[in-house]
Amino acid sequence: MSTIDAEARPAQRVLHETQRMETDDGGFILLGIPDVNGSIRGKALRPAAFESALRHGTVMTDLLLALDPTDAPISDYTKFGIRTGAGDLVVHPEPATLHDLTWRPGWKVCLATPSWPDGSKCELASREVLRRVLEGLAELGYEAVSAVEYEVRFWDANDKPLSSGLSYSLTEVGGFESFVRALAPALESLGVELDAVHTEAGPGLLELNLGARPALRAADDAALTKMAVKDLAATMGLRASFLAKTNPGEEGSSGHVHLSFWSDGANAFGGDQSPLLRSAIAGVLEHLPAASLLLNPTINSYKRLVPGWFAPVNATWGVENRSCAVRAIVNKNHPELCRLECRRPGADANPYLAIAAIAASAADGIKRQLSPPDPIVGDAYSRTDTPELPGSLESALRAFASDDVLRNALDERFSDYYVTSREWEVKAFRETVTSWERDRYMRSV
């Protein structure tokens, strides 16, 4: 990995672009905030309204940050959202994130920073949670560089998967050709570097490898990639899903996170036996049970995390070992490429919160100069002598409740809200009767 500086896009240049859009027919700027689930929510503004937002900010309801995946208000949380009247957030566009949407000619997208009406930071916004963690890391003298790998499933208009499920198949990747041909320029226009794609071991499963960026930019890239993939697929008569586990008996969809820390233009994780990398790995392993609440945030997440499938169920690490929860990637000849890969996250994770949790955990390991256990050699999945990781959202909630260090790193108020939002998911599932239950028990009980 190498640090890639975000392009500067001066506000004056953006103002010029939006003024030029006034002469175009039908042009809109999508101004959005990532919500607690990682989806980008907001408004489609005409150029004049966006120009006003650039100068003065604009107003959106705080309910955008307080909705569950079905759009129901998370009413169990009483300190903002529906329980306080769905009040205002003041939203300021970030000009550096303004990009064209190739599949919607004349339209653009721009991410925004929300604040409370009194001008204070909105600590409940997931993008601000990551920014807080990165500010703490900067106090240690490091900048985080990250990259996300997504496994996403595709079906055609007849609900037929675009591939049969052969991993790394140079033949089956042809089934995705039309989509990938459109996706590459779409992501390039969004400022996202798509390094590679390949098929995975599940019907219709395609992996997208995104380029390394400073961590906030990497999370932006991941969120915009999710939006682009789903929206672009829909325009082509396809259906795309980042659900962690779509069908029983098939591999799930992961969202692996690569991470390195940089200082003075050099990779601090560089070298074959980097003590800093080892301490970072130790921190990630120590906090991985609690971090699972953010890396695996849904009921469905834990259907992927079961023994027998290619997903980590225990807190392990190894050098170039893809069966471990944390993989150390070392390269003596290219120290800039040294990093850790956390293989626990699912594709359903909010990328801002996933990177924040991993970076905060690694930073704690470095601050305390922790040492990891011996690396696993061989198949980590078959080991019975390693610490188990949470196997359900309920157990992840319990682990998170007992990890004061991680909770504080993310911000206590956010952590309280996030716990409520995950308890809301548990409650919704408990109130649901599934077809599996009816099929299994209806005749015998």
C-alpha positions in Angstrom: 0.0 0.0 0.0 1.1 3.6 -0.5 -0.5 6.8 0.6 -2.5 8.4 -2.1 -3.4 12.0 -1.4 -7.0 13.0 -1.9 -7.4 15.4 -4.8 -8.0 19.0 -3.7 -11.1 20.4 -5.3 -11.3 24.1 -4.3 -14.8 25.4 -3.4 -14.5 28.0 -6.1 -14.0 25.4 -8.8 -17.1 23.5 -7.5 -19.1 26.7 -7.6 -18.1 27.2 -11.2 -19.2 23.7 -12.1 -22.6 24.1 -10.4 -23.1 27.4 -12.1 -22.4 25.8 -15.4 -24.9 23.1 -14.6 -27.7 25.7 -14.4 -27.7 25.8 -18.2 -28.1 22.0 -18.5 -31.5 20.3 -18.4 -32.3 17.9 -15.6 -29.0 18.1 -13.7 -29.0 17.4 -10.0 -26.4 17.0 -7.2 -27.1 14.2 -4.8 -26.0 15.5 -1.4 -25.7 12.7 1.1 -24.7 11.5 4.6 -23.8 7.8 5.3 -26.3 6.5 7.8 -25.7 4.0 10.6 -25.9 1.1 8.2 -23.5 2.7 5.7 -26.2 3.7 3.1 -25.9 7.2 1.7 -29.1 9.2 2.4 -29.9 12.8 1.5 -31.4 15.1 -1.1 -31.2 15.7 -4.9 -30.4 19.4 -5.2 -30.7 21.6 -8.2 -27.4 23.5 -8.8 -28.6 26.8 -7.3 -29.6 25.0 -4.1 -26.3 23.2 -4.0 -24.4 26.4 -4.5 -26.3 27.9 -1.5 -25.5 24.8 0.6 -21.8 25.3 -0.3 -21.9 28.8 1.0 -24.2 28.5 4.0 -25.0 24.8 4.6 -28.4 23.3 4.3 -30.8 21.5 6.6 -31.7 17.8 6.8 -33.5 15.9 9.5 -31.5 14.0 12.0 -33.9 11.1 11.3 -31.5 10.2 8.4 -29.1 8.8 11.1 -31.9 7.1 13.1 -33.5 4.8 10.6 -33.3 1.0 10.5 -32.8 -0.9 7.2 -36.5 -1.0 6.5 -36.7 2.8 7.0 -38.5 2.5 10.4 -37.4 5.1 13.0 -35.3 3.5 15.8 -37.6 4.8 18.5 -35.9 3.0 21.4 -33.2 5.7 21.3 -34.6 8.8 23.0 -31.9 11.4 22.6 -32.4 12.2 18.9 -34.4 11.1 15.9 -38.1 10.5 16.1 -38.2 10.7 20.0 -37.0 14.3 19.9 -39.1 15.4 17.0 -36.8 14.5 14.1 -35.0 17.8 14.5 -32.5 19.5 12.2 -28.9 18.8 11.2 -26.9 21.5 9.5 -25.2 19.8 6.5 -22.2 21.2 4.7 -21.0 19.7 1.4 -17.4 18.6 1.2 -16.3 19.9 -2.2 -13.5 17.3 -2.6 -16.1 14.5 -2.7 -18.1 16.0 -5.6 -18.1 13.5 -8.5 -20.1 12.8 -11.7 -22.4 9.8 -12.1 -21.7 8.3 -15.5 -24.9 6.3 -15.5 -27.0 9.4 -14.8 -25.7 12.0 -17.3 -25.7 15.5 -15.9 -26.0 14.3 -12.3 -23.4 14.4 -9.5 -22.9 13.1 -6.0 -21.4 14.9 -3.0 -20.8 13.7 0.5 -21.5 16.1 3.4 -20.5 16.7 7.0 -23.4 17.1 9.4 -23.4 19.2 12.6 -25.9 20.0 15.3 -27.8 23.3 15.0 -25.4 24.8 17.6 -22.5 24.1 15.3 -21.0 21.2 17.3 -19.9 18.0 15.6 -22.5 15.3 15.1 -20.8 12.5 16.8 -23.6 10.1 15.9 -22.7 10.2 12.1 -20.6 7.2 11.2 -18.3 9.3 9.0 -17.5 11.5 12.0 -16.9 8.4 14.1 -14.1 7.4 11.7 -12.8 10.9 11.7 -12.6 10.9 15.5 -10.6 7.7 15.5 -8.2 9.0 12.8 -7.7 12.2 14.9 -6.7 10.0 17.8 -4.3 8.1 15.6 -2.7 11.3 14.4 -1.9 12.2 18.0 0.2 9.1 18.0 2.0 10.3 14.9 0.3 8.0 12.4 -1.9 8.2 9.3 -4.1 5.2 8.5 -4.2 3.9 4.9 -6.9 1.4 4.0 -8.5 -0.6 1.2 -11.7 -2.6 1.1 -12.4 -5.8 -0.8 -16.1 -6.5 -1.5 -17.8 -9.7 -2.5 -21.1 -8.9 -4.2 -23.8 -11.1 -5.7 -25.5 -10.5 -9.1 -28.6 -11.9 -10.7 -30.1 -11.2 -14.0 -33.7 -10.1 -14.7 -34.8 -13.7 -14.3 -33.1 -14.1 -11.0 -30.4 -16.3 -12.5 -26.9 -15.8 -11.0 -24.4 -14.4 -13.4 -21.9 -17.2 -12.7 -22.1 -20.8 -11.4 -19.7 -20.2 -8.5 -16.2 -21.2 -9.7 -13.6 -19.0 -7.9 -11.0 -17.1 -9.9 -12.5 -18.5 -13.1 -11.2 -16.6 -16.2 -14.1 -18.1 -18.1 -16.9 -17.3 -15.7 -15.8 -13.7 -15.2 -17.2 -13.2 -18.8 -20.7 -13.4 -17.4 -20.0 -10.1 -15.7 -18.4 -8.4 -18.7 -21.1 -6.0 -19.5 -21.5 -4.9 -15.9 -17.8 -4.5 -15.3 -17.3 -2.7 -18.5 -19.8 -0.1 -17.2 -18.6 -0.2 -13.6 -15.0 0.7 -14.4 -15.6 4.2 -15.8 -18.4 4.7 -13.2 -16.0 4.2 -10.3 -13.2 6.1 -12.0 -15.6 9.1 -12.3 -16.3 8.8 -8.6 -12.6 8.9 -7.9 -12.5 5.2 -6.9 -9.6 3.1 -8.0 -10.8 -0.4 -9.0 -7.6 -2.6 -9.0 -9.1 -5.9 -10.0 -12.2 -8.2 -10.1 -12.5 -11.9 -10.0 -15.2 -14.5 -9.5 -15.7 -16.2 -6.1 -16.9 -19.5 -4.9 -20.6 -18.8 -4.9 -23.2 -18.4 -7.7 -23.2 -14.9 -9.0 -20.4 -13.8 -6.6 -17.9 -11.3 -7.8 -15.1 -9.7 -5.8 -14.1 -6.1 -6.2 -10.6 -5.0 -5.1 -10.5 -1.2 -4.3 -7.3 0.7 -4.3 -5.5 1.9 -1.1 -6.4 5.4 0.2 -6.1 7.4 3.3 -8.6 5.8 5.6 -11.4 8.4 5.4 -11.1 8.4 1.6 -11.1 4.6 1.6 -14.4 4.5 3.5 -15.9 7.1 1.1 -14.7 5.0 -1.8 -16.4 1.9 -0.3 -19.7 3.6 0.4 -19.8 5.2 -3.0 -18.9 1.8 -4.6 -21.9 0.2 -2.9 -24.2 2.9 -4.1 -22.8 2.7 -7.6 -22.9 -1.0 -7.9 -26.5 -1.3 -6.8 -27.8 1.7 -8.8 -25.8 0.9 -11.9 -26.9 -2.8 -11.8 -30.6 -1.7 -11.6 -30.2 0.4 -14.7 -28.9 -2.7 -16.6 -31.8 -4.9 -15.5 -29.5 -6.7 -12.9 -29.8 -7.1 -9.1 -26.8 -6.7 -6.9 -26.6 -7.5 -3.2 -24.1 -7.0 -0.4 -26.0 -9.3 2.0 -23.5 -11.3 4.1 -25.2 -14.7 3.5 -27.7 -15.1 0.7 -28.4 -18.8 0.6 -27.6 -21.8 2.8 -25.0 -24.1 1.4 -23.2 -21.2 -0.4 -20.2 -19.0 0.5 -21.1 -15.7 2.1 -20.1 -12.2 1.0 -17.1 -10.7 2.8 -15.8 -7.1 3.1 -12.2 -7.6 4.1 -10.3 -4.5 5.3 -6.6 -3.9 4.7 -4.9 -1.4 7.0 -1.4 0.1 7.4 -0.1 3.0 9.5 2.2 5.6 7.9 4.5 8.2 9.4 6.7 10.7 7.7 5.9 9.3 4.3 6.9 5.7 5.2 4.9 2.6 6.1 5.4 2.1 9.8 4.4 -1.6 9.3 7.2 -2.1 6.9 9.7 -4.9 7.4 9.6 -8.6 8.0 9.4 -8.5 11.8 7.9 -5.1 12.4 7.2 -4.7 16.1 4.6 -2.1 15.3 2.7 -4.4 13.0 2.7 -7.1 15.7 1.4 -4.7 18.3 -1.3 -3.6 15.9 -2.3 -7.2 15.3 -2.4 -7.9 19.0 -4.7 -4.9 19.5 -7.0 -6.1 16.7 -7.2 -9.6 18.2 -7.9 -8.3 21.7 -10.8 -6.1 20.6 -12.1 -8.3 17.8 -15.0 -9.8 19.9 -16.3 -6.3 20.6 -15.5 -5.0 17.2 -17.6 -7.8 15.7 -20.6 -5.6 16.5 -19.4 -3.2 13.9 -17.8 -5.6 11.5 -20.8 -8.0 11.5 -23.7 -5.6 12.3 -26.8 -7.6 11.3 -28.6 -10.8 12.2 -27.7 -12.2 8.8 -24.0 -11.4 9.3 -23.6 -14.4 11.6 -25.0 -16.8 9.0 -21.7 -16.3 7.2 -19.7 -16.8 10.3 -20.2 -20.5 10.9 -17.7 -23.4 11.0 -17.1 -25.0 7.7 -17.2 -21.9 5.5 -14.4 -19.6 4.4 -15.0 -17.0 7.1 -13.2 -16.6 10.5 -14.9 -17.8 13.6 -11.9 -17.6 16.0 -9.4 -14.8 17.0 -6.3 -15.9 15.1 -3.6 -14.4 13.1 -0.9 -15.7 10.7 1.6 -14.6 8.2 0.0 -14.8 4.7 -2.6 -17.1 6.2 -6.0 -16.6 4.7 -7.7 -19.0 7.2 -7.0 -16.6 10.1 -9.1 -13.6 11.2 -6.1 -11.4 10.8 -3.6 -11.9 8.0 -0.2 -10.3 8.2 1.0 -9.3 4.7 4.8 -8.8 4.7 7.1 -8.0 1.9 10.9 -7.6 2.5 11.5 -6.1 -0.9 8.6 -3.7 -0.8 8.0 -2.5 2.8 5.4 0.0 1.5 3.1 -3.0 0.9 3.2 -4.4 4.4 -0.1 -4.3 6.2 -2.7 -6.3 8.1 -5.9 -7.7 6.6 -8.9 -8.2 8.8 -11.0 -10.9 7.3 -13.8 -10.8 9.8 -16.0 -8.0 8.2 -18.9 -9.0 6.0 -20.0 -7.1 2.9 -22.9 -5.8 5.0 -20.6 -3.8 7.3 -20.7 0.0 7.3 -17.2 0.8 5.9 -16.7 3.8 8.1 -17.4 1.9 11.3 -15.5 -1.2 10.2 -12.3 0.8 9.4 -12.8 2.9 12.6 -13.1 -0.3 14.8 -10.1 -1.9 13.3 -7.9 1.2 13.3 -8.9 2.0 17.0 -8.1 -1.5 18.0 -4.7 -1.5 16.2 -3.9 1.9 17.8 -4.6 0.6 21.3 -2.3 -2.3 20.7 0.5 0.1 19.7 -0.1 2.4 22.6 0.1 -0.5 25.0 2.9 -2.3 23.1 1.0 -5.5 23.1 2.4 -8.7 21.8 0.3 -11.2 19.8 0.2 -14.9 20.4 2.3 -17.1 18.1 1.0 -17.0 14.5 -1.1 -19.8 13.3 0.5 -22.1 10.7 -1.8 -24.2 8.7 -5.6 -24.3 8.8 -6.9 -22.0 11.5 -10.5 -23.1 10.9 -9.8 -26.5 12.3 -8.2 -25.3 15.5 -10.1 -25.9 18.8 -7.6 -24.2 21.1 -8.1 -20.6 20.0 -10.5 -18.0 21.3 -14.0 -18.1 19.7 -15.5 -15.0 18.3 -19.2 -14.0 18.7 -21.5 -16.3 16.8 -24.6 -14.0 17.0 -25.5 -10.4 17.2 -26.6 -10.9 20.8 -23.1 -12.3 21.8 -21.4 -9.4 20.0 -23.5 -7.0 21.9 -22.3 -8.5 25.2 -18.7 -8.3 24.0 -19.1 -4.7 23.0 -20.7 -3.8 26.3 -17.5 -5.0 28.2 -15.0 -3.2 26.0 -14.7 0.3 27.4 -11.5 1.1 25.4 -13.2 0.5 22.1 -16.5 2.2 23.1 -14.5 5.3 24.2 -12.4 5.4 21.1 -15.6 5.5 19.0 -17.3 8.0 21.3 -19.5 6.9 24.2 -22.6 8.7 23.0 -22.2 7.1 19.6 -21.6 3.7 21.2 -24.7 4.0 23.3 -26.8 4.8 20.2 -25.1 2.1 18.2 -25.9 -0.5 20.8 -29.6 0.6 20.8 -29.6 0.3 17.0 -28.3 -3.3 17.1 -30.6 -4.2 20.0 -33.4 -2.9 17.7 -32.3 -5.5 15.1 -32.4 -8.3 17.6 -35.8 -7.3 18.8 -37.1 -7.1 15.2 -35.8 -10.6 14.5 -37.3 -12.0 17.8 -40.7 -10.7 16.7 -40.4 -12.4 13.3 -41.6 -16.0 12.5 -39.6 -17.4 9.6 -40.5 -20.0 7.0 -37.7 -22.2 8.4 -39.5 -22.4 11.7 -42.9 -23.2 10.1 -41.3 -25.8 7.9 -39.4 -27.4 10.7 -41.8 -27.4 13.6 -45.4 -27.0 12.3 -46.2 -30.7 12.0 -44.2 -32.1 15.0 -45.0 -29.8 17.9 
